[in-house]
């Protein structure tokens, strides 16, 4: 396989990875502040140290090369955001248990499901 092809394939893979991580970070930020992912984009861009326009360039695939520092920053911020969500969900579950809430209640089930999903994601990211 020619070197140029491997580099191009790697760049596409990096862009796809960055897109997935950045969109997850947007969703997490949107949940945290109670808005839509698109509206959370500016906050996410600030957290990772780039402009909203630069982030949109990556998300729309106009920008093709992902700097290593940016990939690391997005990954780090997503892990931090998910860890915060896990803590918040654990706290919510604990409050429901202390209040004697019915464990079959939809909000408790939802919190436990989200907590399990976040733990699963974190286990894959931290490795």
SULRA-V577313 format. One record per backbone hydrogen bond with DSSP energy under -1.0 kcal/mol. CO is the residue of the C=O (numbers start at 1). NH is the residue of the N-H. If there is no record, write none. Layout:
co: (CO CO)
nh: (NH NH)
This chain:
co: (2 3 4 5 6 7 8 9 10 11 12 13 14 15 16 17 18 19 20 21 22 23 24 25 26 27 28 29 30 30 36 40 41 42 43 44 45 51 52 53 54 55 56 57 57 67 68 69 70 71 72 73 74 75 76 77 78 79 80 81 82 83 84 85 86 87 88 89 90 91 92 93 94 95 96 97 102 105 106 107 108 109 110 111 112 113 114 115 116 117 118 119 120 121 122)
nh: (6 7 8 9 10 11 12 13 14 15 16 17 18 19 20 21 22 23 24 25 26 27 28 29 30 31 32 33 34 35 40 44 45 46 47 48 50 55 56 57 58 59 60 62 63 71 72 73 74 75 76 77 78 79 80 81 82 83 84 85 86 87 88 89 90 91 92 93 94 95 96 97 98 99 101 100 105 109 110 111 112 113 114 115 116 117 118 119 120 121 122 123 124 125 126)
